[in-house]
Amino acid sequence: MAFHAHGKHRYRLWRADCNTARPHSQIAWQTPAEFATTFNPRRSLALRYAKGSAPAPVASPAQQRTTHAGNEPKTGETRGDVI
């Protein structure tokens, strides 16, 4: 049990380092903490449909294909002549 607790502790230390102090290439070699100070979310897109719904779709949904029970072969069964 002590080994498991030690592993969890090491993971938490690594995660804290990775998420706060270690630079990341995907955010221009900034630390996540540095990037967080420059991050400015684009709220205009989120507020575009302030009434809570998007505009009506241009196309109507495709008609669903129906299957008729009993028409399909059962597992392992074949239909027609098999050569």
PDB file of N, CA, C and O in Angstrom:
ATOM      1  N   MET A   1       0.820  -1.192   0.000  1.00  0.00           N
ATOM      2  CA  MET A   1       0.000   0.000   0.000  1.00  0.00           C
ATOM      3  C   MET A   1       0.866   1.259   0.000  1.00  0.00           C
ATOM      4  O   MET A   1       0.506   2.261  -0.618  1.00  0.00           O
ATOM      5  N   ALA A   2       2.007   1.210   0.691  1.00  0.00           N
ATOM      6  CA  ALA A   2       2.900   2.366   0.734  1.00  0.00           C
ATOM      7  C   ALA A   2       3.441   2.670  -0.656  1.00  0.00           C
ATOM      8  O   ALA A   2       3.629   3.834  -1.010  1.00  0.00           O
ATOM      9  N   PHE A   3       3.695   1.617  -1.451  1.00  0.00           N
ATOM     10  CA  PHE A   3       4.195   1.810  -2.813  1.00  0.00           C
ATOM     11  C   PHE A   3       3.165   2.576  -3.644  1.00  0.00           C
ATOM     12  O   PHE A   3       3.521   3.475  -4.406  1.00  0.00           O
ATOM     13  N   HIS A   4       1.889   2.217  -3.494  1.00  0.00           N
ATOM     14  CA  HIS A   4       0.813   2.881  -4.230  1.00  0.00           C
ATOM     15  C   HIS A   4       0.722   4.353  -3.826  1.00  0.00           C
ATOM     16  O   HIS A   4       0.587   5.220  -4.688  1.00  0.00           O
ATOM     17  N   ALA A   5       0.792   4.641  -2.539  1.00  0.00           N
ATOM     18  CA  ALA A   5       0.724   6.019  -2.047  1.00  0.00           C
ATOM     19  C   ALA A   5       1.910   6.819  -2.562  1.00  0.00           C
ATOM     20  O   ALA A   5       1.763   7.984  -2.932  1.00  0.00           O
ATOM     21  N   HIS A   6       3.090   6.195  -2.587  1.00  0.00           N
ATOM     22  CA  HIS A   6       4.285   6.873  -3.098  1.00  0.00           C
ATOM     23  C   HIS A   6       4.112   7.209  -4.583  1.00  0.00           C
ATOM     24  O   HIS A   6       4.478   8.299  -5.022  1.00  0.00           O
ATOM     25  N   GLY A   7       3.559   6.277  -5.344  1.00  0.00           N
ATOM     26  CA  GLY A   7       3.328   6.512  -6.770  1.00  0.00           C
ATOM     27  C   GLY A   7       2.342   7.643  -7.006  1.00  0.00           C
ATOM     28  O   GLY A   7       2.550   8.476  -7.889  1.00  0.00           O
ATOM     29  N   LYS A   8       1.277   7.678  -6.229  1.00  0.00           N
ATOM     30  CA  LYS A   8       0.296   8.756  -6.359  1.00  0.00           C
ATOM     31  C   LYS A   8       0.926  10.103  -6.029  1.00  0.00           C
ATOM     32  O   LYS A   8       0.653  11.104  -6.691  1.00  0.00           O
ATOM     33  N   HIS A   9       1.773  10.122  -5.001  1.00  0.00           N
ATOM     34  CA  HIS A   9       2.443  11.364  -4.613  1.00  0.00           C
ATOM     35  C   HIS A   9       3.375  11.840  -5.726  1.00  0.00           C
ATOM     36  O   HIS A   9       3.389  13.024  -6.062  1.00  0.00           O
ATOM     37  N   ARG A  10       4.156  10.915  -6.301  1.00  0.00           N
ATOM     38  CA  ARG A  10       5.071  11.274  -7.400  1.00  0.00           C
ATOM     39  C   ARG A  10       4.289  11.783  -8.613  1.00  0.00           C
ATOM     40  O   ARG A  10       4.709  12.735  -9.272  1.00  0.00           O
ATOM     41  N   TYR A  11       3.157  11.149  -8.902  1.00  0.00           N
ATOM     42  CA  TYR A  11       2.331  11.582 -10.025  1.00  0.00           C
ATOM     43  C   TYR A  11       1.807  12.996  -9.796  1.00  0.00           C
ATOM     44  O   TYR A  11       1.813  13.819 -10.711  1.00  0.00           O
ATOM     45  N   ARG A  12       1.354  13.277  -8.578  1.00  0.00           N
ATOM     46  CA  ARG A  12       0.844  14.621  -8.281  1.00  0.00           C
ATOM     47  C   ARG A  12       1.938  15.670  -8.427  1.00  0.00           C
ATOM     48  O   ARG A  12       1.681  16.768  -8.920  1.00  0.00           O
ATOM     49  N   LEU A  13       3.157  15.340  -8.003  1.00  0.00           N
ATOM     50  CA  LEU A  13       4.275  16.278  -8.169  1.00  0.00           C
ATOM     51  C   LEU A  13       4.565  16.521  -9.644  1.00  0.00           C
ATOM     52  O   LEU A  13       4.748  17.662 -10.067  1.00  0.00           O
ATOM     53  N   TRP A  14       4.607  15.434 -10.433  1.00  0.00           N
ATOM     54  CA  TRP A  14       4.870  15.565 -11.872  1.00  0.00           C
ATOM     55  C   TRP A  14       3.773  16.386 -12.541  1.00  0.00           C
ATOM     56  O   TRP A  14       4.057  17.265 -13.355  1.00  0.00           O
ATOM     57  N   ARG A  15       2.524  16.097 -12.196  1.00  0.00           N
ATOM     58  CA  ARG A  15       1.397  16.799 -12.810  1.00  0.00           C
ATOM     59  C   ARG A  15       1.425  18.287 -12.477  1.00  0.00           C
ATOM     60  O   ARG A  15       1.173  19.119 -13.349  1.00  0.00           O
ATOM     61  N   ALA A  16       1.727  18.628 -11.240  1.00  0.00           N
ATOM     62  CA  ALA A  16       1.815  20.034 -10.846  1.00  0.00           C
ATOM     63  C   ALA A  16       2.930  20.729 -11.617  1.00  0.00           C
ATOM     64  O   ALA A  16       2.758  21.857 -12.079  1.00  0.00           O
ATOM     65  N   ASP A  17       4.076  20.056 -11.757  1.00  0.00           N
ATOM     66  CA  ASP A  17       5.197  20.633 -12.507  1.00  0.00           C
ATOM     67  C   ASP A  17       4.818  20.827 -13.970  1.00  0.00           C
ATOM     68  O   ASP A  17       5.086  21.876 -14.555  1.00  0.00           O
ATOM     69  N   CYS A  18       4.200  19.818 -14.551  1.00  0.00           N
ATOM     70  CA  CYS A  18       3.837  19.861 -15.970  1.00  0.00           C
ATOM     71  C   CYS A  18       2.779  20.925 -16.239  1.00  0.00           C
ATOM     72  O   CYS A  18       2.821  21.583 -17.279  1.00  0.00           O
ATOM     73  N   ASN A  19       1.843  21.104 -15.332  1.00  0.00           N
ATOM     74  CA  ASN A  19       0.741  22.030 -15.561  1.00  0.00           C
ATOM     75  C   ASN A  19       1.010  23.459 -15.122  1.00  0.00           C
ATOM     76  O   ASN A  19       0.204  24.349 -15.393  1.00  0.00           O
ATOM     77  N   THR A  20       2.130  23.695 -14.447  1.00  0.00           N
ATOM     78  CA  THR A  20       2.394  25.063 -13.990  1.00  0.00           C
ATOM     79  C   THR A  20       3.768  25.573 -14.380  1.00  0.00           C
ATOM     80  O   THR A  20       3.892  26.719 -14.812  1.00  0.00           O
ATOM     81  N   ALA A  21       4.809  24.754 -14.240  1.00  0.00           N
ATOM     82  CA  ALA A  21       6.167  25.266 -14.386  1.00  0.00           C
ATOM     83  C   ALA A  21       6.875  24.861 -15.671  1.00  0.00           C
ATOM     84  O   ALA A  21       7.788  25.566 -16.100  1.00  0.00           O
ATOM     85  N   ARG A  22       6.498  23.768 -16.293  1.00  0.00           N
ATOM     86  CA  ARG A  22       7.227  23.260 -17.458  1.00  0.00           C
ATOM     87  C   ARG A  22       6.723  23.901 -18.751  1.00  0.00           C
ATOM     88  O   ARG A  22       5.519  23.883 -19.006  1.00  0.00           O
ATOM     89  N   PRO A  23       7.624  24.477 -19.585  1.00  0.00           N
ATOM     90  CA  PRO A  23       7.200  25.071 -20.861  1.00  0.00           C
ATOM     91  C   PRO A  23       6.698  24.002 -21.834  1.00  0.00           C
ATOM     92  O   PRO A  23       7.180  22.869 -21.829  1.00  0.00           O
ATOM     93  N   HIS A  24       5.726  24.376 -22.666  1.00  0.00           N
ATOM     94  CA  HIS A  24       5.140  23.469 -23.653  1.00  0.00           C
ATOM     95  C   HIS A  24       5.311  24.042 -25.056  1.00  0.00           C
ATOM     96  O   HIS A  24       5.102  25.235 -25.273  1.00  0.00           O
ATOM     97  N   SER A  25       5.687  23.198 -25.998  1.00  0.00           N
ATOM     98  CA  SER A  25       5.915  23.652 -27.369  1.00  0.00           C
ATOM     99  C   SER A  25       4.633  24.151 -28.031  1.00  0.00           C
ATOM    100  O   SER A  25       4.690  25.075 -28.842  1.00  0.00           O
ATOM    101  N   GLN A  26       3.490  23.572 -27.712  1.00  0.00           N
ATOM    102  CA  GLN A  26       2.233  23.950 -28.365  1.00  0.00           C
ATOM    103  C   GLN A  26       1.734  25.334 -27.957  1.00  0.00           C
ATOM    104  O   GLN A  26       0.836  25.881 -28.598  1.00  0.00           O
ATOM    105  N   ILE A  27       2.295  25.894 -26.919  1.00  0.00           N
ATOM    106  CA  ILE A  27       1.906  27.250 -26.508  1.00  0.00           C
ATOM    107  C   ILE A  27       3.135  28.157 -26.500  1.00  0.00           C
ATOM    108  O   ILE A  27       3.361  28.935 -25.573  1.00  0.00           O
ATOM    109  N   ALA A  28       3.927  28.022 -27.580  1.00  0.00           N
ATOM    110  CA  ALA A  28       5.103  28.880 -27.827  1.00  0.00           C
ATOM    111  C   ALA A  28       6.112  28.828 -26.686  1.00  0.00           C
ATOM    112  O   ALA A  28       6.664  29.853 -26.287  1.00  0.00           O
ATOM    113  N   TRP A  29       6.344  27.648 -26.176  1.00  0.00           N
ATOM    114  CA  TRP A  29       7.318  27.406 -25.109  1.00  0.00           C
ATOM    115  C   TRP A  29       7.065  28.268 -23.877  1.00  0.00           C
ATOM    116  O   TRP A  29       8.002  28.678 -23.191  1.00  0.00           O
ATOM    117  N   GLN A  30       5.813  28.533 -23.609  1.00  0.00           N
ATOM    118  CA  GLN A  30       5.433  29.211 -22.372  1.00  0.00           C
ATOM    119  C   GLN A  30       5.001  28.148 -21.367  1.00  0.00           C
ATOM    120  O   GLN A  30       4.627  27.035 -21.736  1.00  0.00           O
ATOM    121  N   THR A  31       5.059  28.511 -20.115  1.00  0.00           N
ATOM    122  CA  THR A  31       4.478  27.622 -19.112  1.00  0.00           C
ATOM    123  C   THR A  31       2.964  27.808 -19.167  1.00  0.00           C
ATOM    124  O   THR A  31       2.492  28.857 -19.607  1.00  0.00           O
ATOM    125  N   PRO A  32       2.204  26.825 -18.734  1.00  0.00           N
ATOM    126  CA  PRO A  32       0.750  27.008 -18.721  1.00  0.00           C
ATOM    127  C   PRO A  32       0.318  28.228 -17.906  1.00  0.00           C
ATOM    128  O   PRO A  32      -0.652  28.898 -18.262  1.00  0.00           O
ATOM    129  N   ALA A  33       1.023  28.517 -16.827  1.00  0.00           N
ATOM    130  CA  ALA A  33       0.680  29.688 -16.020  1.00  0.00           C
ATOM    131  C   ALA A  33       0.904  30.975 -16.815  1.00  0.00           C
ATOM    132  O   ALA A  33       0.090  31.895 -16.743  1.00  0.00           O
ATOM    133  N   GLU A  34       2.010  31.047 -17.578  1.00  0.00           N
ATOM    134  CA  GLU A  34       2.266  32.228 -18.413  1.00  0.00           C
ATOM    135  C   GLU A  34       1.209  32.351 -19.510  1.00  0.00           C
ATOM    136  O   GLU A  34       0.698  33.438 -19.776  1.00  0.00           O
ATOM    137  N   PHE A  35       0.891  31.224 -20.138  1.00  0.00           N
ATOM    138  CA  PHE A  35      -0.100  31.237 -21.210  1.00  0.00           C
ATOM    139  C   PHE A  35      -1.466  31.668 -20.691  1.00  0.00           C
ATOM    140  O   PHE A  35      -2.199  32.375 -21.382  1.00  0.00           O
ATOM    141  N   ALA A  36      -1.808  31.249 -19.487  1.00  0.00           N
ATOM    142  CA  ALA A  36      -3.112  31.592 -18.913  1.00  0.00           C
ATOM    143  C   ALA A  36      -3.279  33.098 -18.773  1.00  0.00           C
ATOM    144  O   ALA A  36      -4.396  33.605 -18.883  1.00  0.00           O
ATOM    145  N   THR A  37      -2.194  33.821 -18.533  1.00  0.00           N
ATOM    146  CA  THR A  37      -2.302  35.276 -18.395  1.00  0.00           C
ATOM    147  C   THR A  37      -2.525  35.952 -19.740  1.00  0.00           C
ATOM    148  O   THR A  37      -3.043  37.068 -19.785  1.00  0.00           O
ATOM    149  N   THR A  38      -2.144  35.297 -20.843  1.00  0.00           N
ATOM    150  CA  THR A  38      -2.315  35.891 -22.171  1.00  0.00           C
ATOM    151  C   THR A  38      -3.537  35.354 -22.894  1.00  0.00           C
ATOM    152  O   THR A  38      -3.929  35.892 -23.930  1.00  0.00           O
ATOM    153  N   PHE A  39      -4.140  34.308 -22.369  1.00  0.00           N
ATOM    154  CA  PHE A  39      -5.266  33.666 -23.039  1.00  0.00           C
ATOM    155  C   PHE A  39      -6.488  34.566 -22.985  1.00  0.00           C
ATOM    156  O   PHE A  39      -6.906  35.001 -21.912  1.00  0.00           O
ATOM    157  N   ASN A  40      -7.056  34.838 -24.149  1.00  0.00           N
ATOM    158  CA  ASN A  40      -8.233  35.689 -24.244  1.00  0.00           C
ATOM    159  C   ASN A  40      -9.281  34.948 -25.066  1.00  0.00           C
ATOM    160  O   ASN A  40      -9.225  34.986 -26.295  1.00  0.00           O
ATOM    161  N   PRO A  41     -10.224  34.285 -24.433  1.00  0.00           N
ATOM    162  CA  PRO A  41     -11.203  33.504 -25.191  1.00  0.00           C
ATOM    163  C   PRO A  41     -12.046  34.390 -26.103  1.00  0.00           C
ATOM    164  O   PRO A  41     -12.323  35.548 -25.790  1.00  0.00           O
ATOM    165  N   ARG A  42     -12.444  33.823 -27.231  1.00  0.00           N
ATOM    166  CA  ARG A  42     -13.257  34.550 -28.207  1.00  0.00           C
ATOM    167  C   ARG A  42     -14.721  34.416 -27.816  1.00  0.00           C
ATOM    168  O   ARG A  42     -15.414  33.494 -28.245  1.00  0.00           O
ATOM    169  N   ARG A  43     -15.171  35.340 -27.003  1.00  0.00           N
ATOM    170  CA  ARG A  43     -16.538  35.279 -26.500  1.00  0.00           C
ATOM    171  C   ARG A  43     -17.563  35.607 -27.576  1.00  0.00           C
ATOM    172  O   ARG A  43     -18.716  35.192 -27.464  1.00  0.00           O
ATOM    173  N   SER A  44     -17.176  36.338 -28.612  1.00  0.00           N
ATOM    174  CA  SER A  44     -18.160  36.734 -29.615  1.00  0.00           C
ATOM    175  C   SER A  44     -18.816  35.520 -30.265  1.00  0.00           C
ATOM    176  O   SER A  44     -20.010  35.554 -30.565  1.00  0.00           O
ATOM    177  N   LEU A  45     -18.054  34.443 -30.487  1.00  0.00           N
ATOM    178  CA  LEU A  45     -18.634  33.249 -31.084  1.00  0.00           C
ATOM    179  C   LEU A  45     -19.613  32.578 -30.133  1.00  0.00           C
ATOM    180  O   LEU A  45     -20.650  32.068 -30.558  1.00  0.00           O
ATOM    181  N   ALA A  46     -19.288  32.578 -28.864  1.00  0.00           N
ATOM    182  CA  ALA A  46     -20.164  31.942 -27.884  1.00  0.00           C
ATOM    183  C   ALA A  46     -21.467  32.719 -27.725  1.00  0.00           C
ATOM    184  O   ALA A  46     -22.504  32.133 -27.416  1.00  0.00           O
ATOM    185  N   LEU A  47     -21.421  34.008 -27.928  1.00  0.00           N
ATOM    186  CA  LEU A  47     -22.601  34.837 -27.721  1.00  0.00           C
ATOM    187  C   LEU A  47     -23.381  35.096 -29.004  1.00  0.00           C
ATOM    188  O   LEU A  47     -24.390  35.801 -28.981  1.00  0.00           O
ATOM    189  N   ARG A  48     -22.932  34.542 -30.109  1.00  0.00           N
ATOM    190  CA  ARG A  48     -23.588  34.803 -31.387  1.00  0.00           C
ATOM    191  C   ARG A  48     -25.065  34.424 -31.343  1.00  0.00           C
ATOM    192  O   ARG A  48     -25.908  35.167 -31.846  1.00  0.00           O
ATOM    193  N   TYR A  49     -25.386  33.285 -30.750  1.00  0.00           N
ATOM    194  CA  TYR A  49     -26.768  32.830 -30.653  1.00  0.00           C
ATOM    195  C   TYR A  49     -27.214  32.955 -29.200  1.00  0.00           C
ATOM    196  O   TYR A  49     -27.386  31.956 -28.502  1.00  0.00           O
ATOM    197  N   ALA A  50     -27.394  34.177 -28.765  1.00  0.00           N
ATOM    198  CA  ALA A  50     -27.699  34.447 -27.365  1.00  0.00           C
ATOM    199  C   ALA A  50     -29.036  33.860 -26.933  1.00  0.00           C
ATOM    200  O   ALA A  50     -29.258  33.655 -25.740  1.00  0.00           O
ATOM    201  N   LYS A  51     -29.925  33.585 -27.873  1.00  0.00           N
ATOM    202  CA  LYS A  51     -31.232  33.025 -27.511  1.00  0.00           C
ATOM    203  C   LYS A  51     -31.147  31.538 -27.214  1.00  0.00           C
ATOM    204  O   LYS A  51     -32.136  30.934 -26.798  1.00  0.00           O
ATOM    205  N   GLY A  52     -29.987  30.941 -27.420  1.00  0.00           N
ATOM    206  CA  GLY A  52     -29.781  29.556 -27.032  1.00  0.00           C
ATOM    207  C   GLY A  52     -29.958  28.537 -28.125  1.00  0.00           C
ATOM    208  O   GLY A  52     -29.883  27.339 -27.852  1.00  0.00           O
ATOM    209  N   SER A  53     -30.191  28.962 -29.363  1.00  0.00           N
ATOM    210  CA  SER A  53     -30.299  27.967 -30.418  1.00  0.00           C
ATOM    211  C   SER A  53     -29.674  28.494 -31.699  1.00  0.00           C
ATOM    212  O   SER A  53     -29.603  29.702 -31.926  1.00  0.00           O
ATOM    213  N   ALA A  54     -29.236  27.592 -32.506  1.00  0.00           N
ATOM    214  CA  ALA A  54     -28.632  27.929 -33.786  1.00  0.00           C
ATOM    215  C   ALA A  54     -29.742  28.159 -34.810  1.00  0.00           C
ATOM    216  O   ALA A  54     -30.890  27.786 -34.573  1.00  0.00           O
ATOM    217  N   PRO A  55     -29.405  28.770 -35.942  1.00  0.00           N
ATOM    218  CA  PRO A  55     -30.416  28.955 -36.979  1.00  0.00           C
ATOM    219  C   PRO A  55     -30.897  27.613 -37.524  1.00  0.00           C
ATOM    220  O   PRO A  55     -30.237  26.590 -37.341  1.00  0.00           O
ATOM    221  N   ALA A  56     -32.040  27.622 -38.189  1.00  0.00           N
ATOM    222  CA  ALA A  56     -32.614  26.395 -38.745  1.00  0.00           C
ATOM    223  C   ALA A  56     -31.672  25.797 -39.788  1.00  0.00           C
ATOM    224  O   ALA A  56     -31.012  26.543 -40.512  1.00  0.00           O
ATOM    225  N   PRO A  57     -31.595  24.480 -39.881  1.00  0.00           N
ATOM    226  CA  PRO A  57     -30.713  23.851 -40.868  1.00  0.00           C
ATOM    227  C   PRO A  57     -31.206  24.120 -42.286  1.00  0.00           C
ATOM    228  O   PRO A  57     -32.399  24.325 -42.512  1.00  0.00           O
ATOM    229  N   VAL A  58     -30.272  24.116 -43.240  1.00  0.00           N
ATOM    230  CA  VAL A  58     -30.601  24.361 -44.637  1.00  0.00           C
ATOM    231  C   VAL A  58     -31.290  23.147 -45.237  1.00  0.00           C
ATOM    232  O   VAL A  58     -32.280  23.294 -45.954  1.00  0.00           O
ATOM    233  N   ALA A  59     -30.788  21.958 -44.960  1.00  0.00           N
ATOM    234  CA  ALA A  59     -31.344  20.727 -45.531  1.00  0.00           C
ATOM    235  C   ALA A  59     -32.179  20.000 -44.484  1.00  0.00           C
ATOM    236  O   ALA A  59     -31.930  20.107 -43.283  1.00  0.00           O
ATOM    237  N   SER A  60     -33.163  19.269 -44.958  1.00  0.00           N
ATOM    238  CA  SER A  60     -33.967  18.464 -44.039  1.00  0.00           C
ATOM    239  C   SER A  60     -33.245  17.148 -43.773  1.00  0.00           C
ATOM    240  O   SER A  60     -32.431  16.723 -44.593  1.00  0.00           O
ATOM    241  N   PRO A  61     -33.519  16.499 -42.661  1.00  0.00           N
ATOM    242  CA  PRO A  61     -32.853  15.225 -42.356  1.00  0.00           C
ATOM    243  C   PRO A  61     -33.177  14.165 -43.407  1.00  0.00           C
ATOM    244  O   PRO A  61     -34.266  14.167 -43.981  1.00  0.00           O
ATOM    245  N   ALA A  62     -32.247  13.278 -43.652  1.00  0.00           N
ATOM    246  CA  ALA A  62     -32.451  12.198 -44.613  1.00  0.00           C
ATOM    247  C   ALA A  62     -33.509  11.243 -44.092  1.00  0.00           C
ATOM    248  O   ALA A  62     -33.632  11.036 -42.885  1.00  0.00           O
ATOM    249  N   GLN A  63     -34.265  10.667 -45.002  1.00  0.00           N
ATOM    250  CA  GLN A  63     -35.288   9.703 -44.615  1.00  0.00           C
ATOM    251  C   GLN A  63     -34.608   8.423 -44.154  1.00  0.00           C
ATOM    252  O   GLN A  63     -33.687   7.933 -44.807  1.00  0.00           O
ATOM    253  N   GLN A  64     -35.060   7.886 -43.036  1.00  0.00           N
ATOM    254  CA  GLN A  64     -34.465   6.682 -42.475  1.00  0.00           C
ATOM    255  C   GLN A  64     -34.959   5.454 -43.220  1.00  0.00           C
ATOM    256  O   GLN A  64     -36.142   5.351 -43.547  1.00  0.00           O
ATOM    257  N   ARG A  65     -34.058   4.528 -43.487  1.00  0.00           N
ATOM    258  CA  ARG A  65     -34.404   3.272 -44.144  1.00  0.00           C
ATOM    259  C   ARG A  65     -35.101   2.369 -43.139  1.00  0.00           C
ATOM    260  O   ARG A  65     -34.665   2.257 -41.993  1.00  0.00           O
ATOM    261  N   THR A  66     -36.157   1.741 -43.553  1.00  0.00           N
ATOM    262  CA  THR A  66     -36.859   0.831 -42.650  1.00  0.00           C
ATOM    263  C   THR A  66     -36.517  -0.604 -43.011  1.00  0.00           C
ATOM    264  O   THR A  66     -36.288  -0.925 -44.177  1.00  0.00           O
ATOM    265  N   THR A  67     -36.486  -1.448 -42.017  1.00  0.00           N
ATOM    266  CA  THR A  67     -36.270  -2.873 -42.252  1.00  0.00           C
ATOM    267  C   THR A  67     -37.529  -3.602 -41.838  1.00  0.00           C
ATOM    268  O   THR A  67     -38.246  -3.164 -40.938  1.00  0.00           O
ATOM    269  N   HIS A  68     -37.789  -4.687 -42.482  1.00  0.00           N
ATOM    270  CA  HIS A  68     -38.977  -5.478 -42.190  1.00  0.00           C
ATOM    271  C   HIS A  68     -38.538  -6.754 -41.488  1.00  0.00           C
ATOM    272  O   HIS A  68     -37.800  -7.560 -42.055  1.00  0.00           O
ATOM    273  N   ALA A  69     -38.985  -6.931 -40.280  1.00  0.00           N
ATOM    274  CA  ALA A  69     -38.607  -8.102 -39.496  1.00  0.00           C
ATOM    275  C   ALA A  69     -38.974  -9.373 -40.250  1.00  0.00           C
ATOM    276  O   ALA A  69     -40.057  -9.463 -40.828  1.00  0.00           O
ATOM    277  N   GLY A  70     -38.093 -10.335 -40.247  1.00  0.00           N
ATOM    278  CA  GLY A  70     -38.341 -11.604 -40.908  1.00  0.00           C
ATOM    279  C   GLY A  70     -37.786 -11.661 -42.318  1.00  0.00           C
ATOM    280  O   GLY A  70     -37.670 -12.747 -42.886  1.00  0.00           O
ATOM    281  N   ASN A  71     -37.443 -10.526 -42.894  1.00  0.00           N
ATOM    282  CA  ASN A  71     -36.896 -10.488 -44.248  1.00  0.00           C
ATOM    283  C   ASN A  71     -35.412 -10.841 -44.291  1.00  0.00           C
ATOM    284  O   ASN A  71     -34.931 -11.370 -45.293  1.00  0.00           O
ATOM    285  N   GLU A  72     -34.694 -10.556 -43.227  1.00  0.00           N
ATOM    286  CA  GLU A  72     -33.253 -10.739 -43.218  1.00  0.00           C
ATOM    287  C   GLU A  72     -32.902 -12.177 -42.860  1.00  0.00           C
ATOM    288  O   GLU A  72     -33.578 -12.802 -42.043  1.00  0.00           O
ATOM    289  N   PRO A  73     -31.831 -12.705 -43.480  1.00  0.00           N
ATOM    290  CA  PRO A  73     -31.406 -14.064 -43.122  1.00  0.00           C
ATOM    291  C   PRO A  73     -30.882 -14.104 -41.689  1.00  0.00           C
ATOM    292  O   PRO A  73     -30.330 -13.123 -41.190  1.00  0.00           O
ATOM    293  N   LYS A  74     -31.063 -15.242 -41.042  1.00  0.00           N
ATOM    294  CA  LYS A  74     -30.546 -15.411 -39.688  1.00  0.00           C
ATOM    295  C   LYS A  74     -29.044 -15.653 -39.764  1.00  0.00           C
ATOM    296  O   LYS A  74     -28.521 -15.951 -40.838  1.00  0.00           O
ATOM    297  N   THR A  75     -28.365 -15.531 -38.673  1.00  0.00           N
ATOM    298  CA  THR A  75     -26.929 -15.743 -38.629  1.00  0.00           C
ATOM    299  C   THR A  75     -26.586 -17.124 -39.156  1.00  0.00           C
ATOM    300  O   THR A  75     -27.137 -18.124 -38.696  1.00  0.00           O
ATOM    301  N   GLY A  76     -25.673 -17.182 -40.125  1.00  0.00           N
ATOM    302  CA  GLY A  76     -25.236 -18.447 -40.699  1.00  0.00           C
ATOM    303  C   GLY A  76     -26.113 -18.938 -41.835  1.00  0.00           C
ATOM    304  O   GLY A  76     -25.733 -19.881 -42.529  1.00  0.00           O
ATOM    305  N   GLU A  77     -27.261 -18.341 -42.049  1.00  0.00           N
ATOM    306  CA  GLU A  77     -28.181 -18.757 -43.102  1.00  0.00           C
ATOM    307  C   GLU A  77     -27.832 -18.009 -44.389  1.00  0.00           C
ATOM    308  O   GLU A  77     -27.458 -16.837 -44.349  1.00  0.00           O
ATOM    309  N   THR A  78     -27.954 -18.685 -45.519  1.00  0.00           N
ATOM    310  CA  THR A  78     -27.719 -18.030 -46.806  1.00  0.00           C
ATOM    311  C   THR A  78     -29.000 -18.058 -47.615  1.00  0.00           C
ATOM    312  O   THR A  78     -29.862 -18.911 -47.402  1.00  0.00           O
ATOM    313  N   ARG A  79     -29.119 -17.141 -48.525  1.00  0.00           N
ATOM    314  CA  ARG A  79     -30.284 -17.074 -49.411  1.00  0.00           C
ATOM    315  C   ARG A  79     -29.814 -17.310 -50.840  1.00  0.00           C
ATOM    316  O   ARG A  79     -28.741 -16.843 -51.223  1.00  0.00           O
ATOM    317  N   GLY A  80     -30.583 -18.012 -51.612  1.00  0.00           N
ATOM    318  CA  GLY A  80     -30.259 -18.236 -53.013  1.00  0.00           C
ATOM    319  C   GLY A  80     -29.307 -19.401 -53.191  1.00  0.00           C
ATOM    320  O   GLY A  80     -28.953 -20.088 -52.232  1.00  0.00           O
ATOM    321  N   ASP A  81     -28.900 -19.610 -54.423  1.00  0.00           N
ATOM    322  CA  ASP A  81     -27.984 -20.709 -54.741  1.00  0.00           C
ATOM    323  C   ASP A  81     -26.563 -20.323 -54.380  1.00  0.00           C
ATOM    324  O   ASP A  81     -26.087 -19.254 -54.761  1.00  0.00           O
ATOM    325  N   VAL A  82     -25.898 -21.179 -53.659  1.00  0.00           N
ATOM    326  CA  VAL A  82     -24.500 -20.966 -53.300  1.00  0.00           C
ATOM    327  C   VAL A  82     -23.686 -22.002 -54.037  1.00  0.00           C
ATOM    328  O   VAL A  82     -23.957 -23.198 -53.932  1.00  0.00           O
ATOM    329  N   ILE A  83     -22.696 -21.560 -54.777  1.00  0.00           N
ATOM    330  CA  ILE A  83     -21.871 -22.489 -55.564  1.00  0.00           C
ATOM    331  C   ILE A  83     -20.612 -22.811 -54.806  1.00  0.00           C
ATOM    332  O   ILE A  83     -19.779 -23.576 -55.291  1.00  0.00           O
TER     333      ILE A  83
END
